[in-house]
């Protein structure tokens, strides 16, 4: 979606739907003074909370609460902003919202014109979009607002806060400034071809590019950690029936989520749960046991299990230690392994997990992790291994929340800088190509903060916000 009429005044309930102690109705636009006079019955001092009645068209109170006026440009959106903090009942807030729309359309007693022309209900994310368009925040900070609201762990919330404060954006701007300086040197040589090689050598263009690549690698590492905090990874538990998949899910989650039974084929559908390990969300799926079956329902469960496996970021291949030496069981495990290798890309790790160590001590193979989902033995080692498989490194204070698109953009910057380095090594023959790769690298950086952003990209990002943000 794209946002039209970005100069229209907008209004929305800025708090979550439902009952609460306090709810907020927010208005943003130009010249809100007539609307404030109509709803609040008086002018408001800038940035000062005033307790007063919110009045309907007849002057009767709709509710009593706090009103705050943030004059432009010192507001979240950069426009005039009015916040009405009332009791948090759904009906009260809808009455206040309707009153703002009604008051905007009323004739001003002085001018005879509507108090606030064009006031309309805001679309999702439109307040944050205006803050971005008015230069109050950049695109990475705008996304951090939604990420902070949606954060599912303390580590994710802290990292989103760092992104919102501009930590991630400052890193990107530092890279961009260094890249612009290097582009300036290269573009200058194109104007003086007889001096281009000496000029670039004296300016240490190769050294500047190498330092830029090193700085980029550090930013990429922190961004990947931030993307893990925000999005987590999908882990699928797979294996034969009765290997203990449901018991393992319960052990990892610390709760009885899946039915555990000695009867083979108990799990017919996918049971999913998001768990946290050191603040990193892992979306774990317990699946039906993988085997040939004449039971139609079980066949559907097995098909769904393979569907989950094909979309996994990591697979825990669970084995039953008490049956590992049985030829038929080993052959079935080998068949499942061939299926995993055929369906998964090489980038998706498969970890062998040997369960029921409490019932078969001392028989675990050297590869993988041996544990007991029943007693909890080895579960912590598995948790640590899951984090390692996800690529997590414990550096929470330096991580800012990032999105997959940020990581992808940084990856494109890395590719363009690598090509630029090869062109620079070729010296005079390929300087035009060097300049082009540096330009493309800067464009990829600009996508992150929104200096160059297509309208459809902005629409996708802001439309996922809640109403009132």
C-alpha positions in Angstrom: 0.0 0.0 0.0 1.0 3.6 -0.4 -0.1 6.6 1.7 -2.0 9.3 -0.2 -2.8 12.9 1.1 0.2 13.0 3.4 -0.6 16.6 4.3 -4.1 15.8 5.6 -4.5 16.1 9.4 -5.0 12.6 10.9 -6.5 11.2 14.1 -6.5 7.7 15.7 -6.8 5.9 18.9 -3.1 5.3 19.8 -3.5 2.6 22.4 -4.4 -1.0 22.0 -8.0 -2.0 21.7 -9.8 -3.2 24.8 -10.3 -2.0 28.3 -7.5 -0.2 30.3 -6.9 2.5 32.9 -5.8 5.0 30.3 -6.3 5.4 26.5 -4.9 8.0 24.1 -6.4 9.7 21.1 -3.8 11.3 18.9 -4.2 14.1 16.3 -1.4 15.3 14.0 -1.6 18.1 11.4 -1.1 21.8 10.8 -2.8 24.5 12.8 -4.7 22.5 15.4 -5.6 25.5 17.7 -9.2 25.7 16.6 -9.7 22.0 17.1 -8.1 22.2 20.6 -10.4 25.1 21.5 -13.5 23.1 20.5 -12.6 19.8 22.2 -10.7 21.1 25.3 -12.6 24.4 25.7 -9.4 26.4 25.9 -5.9 26.9 24.5 -3.1 24.7 25.8 0.4 25.6 26.9 3.0 23.8 24.7 4.1 20.5 26.1 2.3 20.9 29.4 -0.2 18.3 30.5 -3.5 19.9 31.5 -6.4 18.2 33.3 -9.7 19.2 31.9 -13.0 17.9 30.5 -13.2 16.8 26.8 -16.4 18.5 25.5 -19.0 17.4 23.0 -20.7 19.7 20.5 -23.1 20.9 23.3 -20.3 21.7 25.7 -21.0 18.6 27.9 -18.1 16.5 29.1 -17.4 13.3 27.2 -14.7 12.4 29.8 -12.1 14.1 32.0 -8.4 13.6 31.3 -5.1 15.1 30.3 -4.5 17.1 27.1 -1.1 17.8 25.7 -0.2 20.0 22.7 3.1 19.5 21.0 3.6 22.4 18.5 5.5 21.8 15.3 8.3 21.0 14.7 9.0 19.7 18.3 6.7 16.7 18.1 7.0 13.0 17.2 5.6 13.6 13.7 7.2 17.1 13.2 3.6 18.5 12.8 1.3 19.9 15.5 0.3 17.0 17.7 -2.6 16.8 20.2 -2.8 13.9 22.6 -5.9 13.3 24.7 -5.4 10.9 27.5 -8.7 9.6 28.7 -10.1 6.6 30.6 -9.3 3.5 28.6 -12.7 2.2 27.8 -13.4 1.3 24.1 -16.6 3.4 24.0 -15.0 6.4 25.6 -12.1 6.4 23.1 -14.4 6.0 20.2 -16.6 8.9 21.4 -13.4 11.1 21.6 -12.3 10.0 18.2 -15.8 10.8 16.8 -15.8 14.1 18.6 -12.5 15.2 17.0 -13.8 14.4 13.5 -17.0 16.2 14.3 -15.3 19.3 15.7 -13.0 19.5 12.7 -16.0 19.8 10.4 -17.8 22.4 12.5 -17.6 26.0 11.4 -15.2 28.2 13.3 -17.1 31.0 15.0 -14.5 33.6 14.0 -13.8 32.6 10.4 -16.9 30.6 9.5 -14.7 27.9 7.9 -14.3 24.4 9.1 -12.0 24.3 12.1 -9.7 21.7 10.6 -10.1 20.9 6.9 -9.7 17.2 5.9 -9.2 15.5 9.2 -9.5 11.8 8.7 -8.7 8.6 10.6 -5.1 7.6 10.2 -4.0 4.5 8.4 -1.7 1.9 10.1 1.7 3.3 10.8 0.9 6.8 9.4 2.1 8.7 12.4 5.5 7.0 12.2 5.5 7.5 8.4 5.1 11.2 8.9 7.9 11.3 11.4 10.1 9.7 8.7 8.9 12.0 5.9 9.4 15.0 8.1 13.0 14.0 9.0 12.3 13.2 12.7 13.5 9.6 12.3 15.1 7.6 9.5 13.6 4.3 8.1 15.7 2.0 10.4 14.4 4.0 13.4 10.9 3.8 12.2 11.1 0.0 11.9 12.6 -0.1 15.4 9.4 1.4 16.7 7.4 -1.6 15.5 10.1 -3.9 16.6 10.1 -2.5 20.1 6.3 -2.9 20.4 6.5 -6.5 19.1 9.6 -7.5 21.1 9.1 -10.9 22.7 12.2 -11.0 24.9 14.0 -8.5 27.1 17.1 -8.7 24.9 15.0 -8.0 21.8 13.4 -5.0 23.5 16.8 -3.5 24.6 18.2 -4.0 21.1 15.2 -2.4 19.5 15.7 0.5 21.9 19.2 0.9 20.7 18.0 0.9 17.1 15.3 3.5 17.9 17.9 5.7 19.6 19.9 5.7 16.3 22.7 3.3 17.1 22.2 1.2 13.9 21.7 4.3 11.8 24.9 5.9 13.0 26.8 2.8 12.0 25.3 3.0 8.5 26.0 6.7 8.2 29.6 6.1 9.2 29.9 3.5 6.4 28.2 5.8 4.0 30.4 8.8 4.8 33.6 6.7 4.2 32.1 5.3 1.0 31.2 8.8 -0.3 34.8 10.0 0.4 36.2 7.1 -1.5 33.7 7.7 -4.4 34.9 11.3 -4.5 38.5 10.2 -5.0 37.6 7.8 -7.8 35.3 10.3 -9.5 38.1 12.9 -9.4 40.5 10.6 -11.1 38.1 10.1 -14.0 38.4 13.9 -14.7 42.2 13.7 -14.8 43.0 10.4 -16.5 46.7 11.2 -16.9 47.2 11.4 -13.1 44.6 8.8 -11.9 46.9 6.0 -10.8 49.3 8.2 -8.8 46.4 10.1 -7.3 44.7 7.0 -6.0 47.9 5.6 -4.7 48.8 8.8 -2.8 45.3 8.9 -1.3 45.6 5.3 -0.2 42.4 4.3 -2.0 43.1 0.6 -1.5 43.7 1.1 2.2 40.5 3.1 2.5 38.5 0.4 0.8 40.0 -2.3 2.9 39.2 -0.4 6.1 35.6 0.1 4.8 35.3 -3.6 4.2 36.5 -4.4 7.7 34.0 -1.9 9.2 31.2 -3.4 7.1 32.0 -6.9 8.4 31.6 -5.7 12.0 28.3 -4.1 11.3 27.1 -7.2 9.4 27.9 -9.4 12.4 25.9 -7.2 14.8 23.1 -6.9 12.3 22.9 -10.7 11.9 22.7 -11.0 15.7 20.0 -8.4 15.8 18.0 -10.2 13.1 18.2 -13.4 15.2 16.8 -11.6 18.2 14.0 -10.2 16.2 13.1 -13.2 14.0 14.7 -16.3 15.7 15.0 -19.5 13.8 12.6 -22.4 13.0 13.8 -25.7 14.5 12.0 -28.9 13.5 12.3 -32.1 15.6 12.2 -35.1 13.2 12.7 -38.9 13.6 11.0 -42.2 13.8 7.9 -42.8 15.9 8.6 -43.2 19.7 12.0 -41.6 19.5 10.9 -39.1 22.1 10.2 -36.1 19.9 7.2 -34.9 22.0 9.2 -35.4 25.2 12.0 -33.4 23.8 9.7 -30.5 22.9 8.3 -30.6 26.4 11.8 -30.6 27.9 12.9 -27.7 25.8 9.8 -25.6 26.5 9.7 -26.6 30.2 6.0 -27.4 29.9 3.7 -30.3 28.9 2.7 -29.1 25.5 2.6 -32.3 23.5 1.0 -35.7 24.4 3.6 -38.3 25.4 2.7 -42.0 25.0 4.4 -45.3 24.5 2.0 -45.9 21.6 3.8 -45.3 18.3 2.2 -42.6 16.1 0.6 -40.6 18.9 1.6 -37.3 17.3 -0.5 -36.8 14.1 -0.2 -33.1 13.6 2.5 -30.4 14.1 2.8 -29.0 17.6 4.8 -25.7 17.7 6.1 -23.6 20.5 8.4 -20.6 20.7 11.1 -20.9 23.4 13.8 -18.4 24.5 17.4 -19.3 25.0 19.4 -16.3 26.2 16.8 -14.0 24.7 16.9 -15.6 21.3 13.5 -16.9 20.1 13.5 -20.4 18.7 10.3 -21.7 17.0 10.4 -25.4 17.7 8.0 -27.8 15.9 7.3 -31.4 17.0 6.2 -33.5 14.0 4.7 -36.9 13.4 7.1 -39.9 13.4 8.5 -40.5 9.9 7.5 -44.0 8.6 5.4 -45.7 6.0 1.9 -46.2 7.3 -1.5 -47.5 5.9 -3.3 -45.2 8.4 -4.7 -42.3 6.3 -4.5 -39.8 9.2 -1.0 -40.8 10.0 0.0 -40.4 6.3 -1.3 -36.8 6.4 0.8 -36.2 9.6 3.9 -37.6 8.0 3.3 -35.4 4.9 3.0 -32.3 7.1 6.1 -33.3 9.0 8.1 -33.3 5.7 6.5 -29.9 4.8 7.8 -28.5 8.1 11.2 -30.0 7.5 11.5 -28.4 4.1 10.9 -24.9 5.6 13.2 -25.4 8.6 16.3 -23.3 9.5 17.7 -26.3 11.5 16.6 -29.9 12.1 17.1 -32.0 15.2 17.2 -35.6 13.9 16.2 -37.6 17.0 17.3 -41.2 17.5 16.3 -43.8 20.1 19.5 -45.1 21.8 17.6 -48.1 23.1 16.9 -49.3 19.5 20.0 -47.9 17.8 21.7 -51.3 17.4 18.6 -52.9 15.9 19.2 -53.5 12.1 15.6 -52.5 11.1 15.7 -49.3 13.2 19.2 -48.3 11.8 18.0 -48.9 8.3 14.9 -46.7 8.8 17.1 -44.0 10.3 19.4 -44.2 7.2 16.3 -43.9 4.9 15.2 -40.7 6.8 18.7 -39.3 6.6 18.6 -39.7 2.8 15.2 -37.9 2.7 16.6 -35.0 4.8 19.7 -34.7 2.5 17.4 -34.7 -0.6 15.0 -32.1 0.7 17.2 -29.7 2.6 19.8 -27.2 1.2 23.3 -27.6 2.4 23.0 -24.4 4.5 20.4 -26.0 6.8 22.2 -27.9 9.6 21.0 -31.3 10.8 22.0 -32.2 14.3 21.9 -35.9 15.5 20.3 -36.1 18.9 20.5 -39.4 20.7 17.6 -39.7 23.2 16.9 -42.1 26.2 20.5 -42.0 27.5 19.1 -42.8 30.9 17.9 -46.2 29.6 21.0 -46.9 27.4 24.1 -45.5 29.3 27.4 -45.6 27.6 26.2 -46.4 24.1 25.9 -42.9 22.5 27.8 -42.4 19.2 30.6 -39.9 19.1 28.7 -37.6 16.7 25.8 -35.4 17.9 24.4 -34.9 21.4 23.3 -37.6 23.8 20.5 -36.7 26.3 17.5 -37.9 28.1 14.3 -35.9 27.5 12.8 -37.7 30.4 15.3 -36.7 33.1 16.7 -33.5 31.5 20.2 -34.9 31.2 22.0 -33.1 28.3 19.2 -30.6 27.6 21.4 -27.6 28.5 24.1 -28.8 26.1 21.4 -29.1 23.4 20.3 -25.5 24.1 23.8 -24.2 23.7 24.2 -26.2 20.5 21.0 -24.7 19.1 22.3 -21.2 19.7 25.6 -22.1 18.0 23.6 -23.5 15.0 21.7 -20.3 14.8 24.9 -18.3 14.7 24.4 -16.5 18.0 27.2 -14.9 19.8 26.6 -13.5 23.3 27.3 -9.8 22.8 23.9 -8.3 23.9 25.1 -4.8 24.8 26.5 -4.2 21.3 23.5 -5.6 19.3 20.8 -3.5 17.7 17.7 -5.1 16.3 17.9 -5.5 12.6 15.6 -7.0 10.0 16.2 -9.5 7.2 16.1 -6.7 4.6 18.9 -4.9 6.5 21.1 -8.0 6.5 20.3 -8.6 2.8 21.2 -5.0 2.0 24.5 -5.2 3.9 25.2 -8.4 1.9 24.8 -6.5 -1.3 27.2 -3.8 0.0 29.7 -6.6 0.7 29.4 -7.9 -2.8 29.8 -4.5 -4.5 32.8 -3.6 -2.3 34.5 -7.0 -3.2 34.0 -6.2 -6.9 35.2 -2.7 -6.4 38.4 -4.1 -4.8 39.1 -6.3 -7.8 38.5 -3.4 -10.1 40.9 -1.2 -8.1 43.6 -3.9 -8.2 43.3 -3.7 -12.0 44.0 0.0 -11.8 43.4 2.2 -14.9 41.6 -0.2 -17.1 38.6 -0.7 -14.8 38.1 2.6 -13.0 34.7 3.2 -14.5 33.6 -0.1 -13.2 35.1 0.7 -9.8 33.1 3.9 -9.6 29.9 2.1 -10.5 30.4 -0.6 -7.9 30.9 2.1 -5.2 27.8 3.8 -6.3 25.8 0.6 -6.1 27.2 0.0 -2.6 26.1 3.4 -1.5 22.6 2.8 -2.9 22.3 -0.4 -0.9 23.3 1.4 2.3 20.8 4.1 1.6 18.0 1.5 1.4 18.5 0.8 5.1 18.0 4.3 6.4 15.6 5.4 3.6 17.5 8.1 1.8 16.6 6.4 -1.4 13.4 4.4 -0.8 10.6 3.5 -3.2 7.1 4.3 -2.2 6.0 0.7 -2.3 8.7 -0.3 0.1 7.6 2.5 2.5 4.0 1.3 2.2 4.9 -2.3 3.0 6.9 -1.2 6.1 4.5 1.2 7.6 1.3 -0.7 6.8 2.4 -3.4 9.3 2.3 -0.9 12.2 -0.7 -0.7 14.5 -3.3 2.1 14.2 -2.1 5.2 16.1 1.6 4.6 15.4 
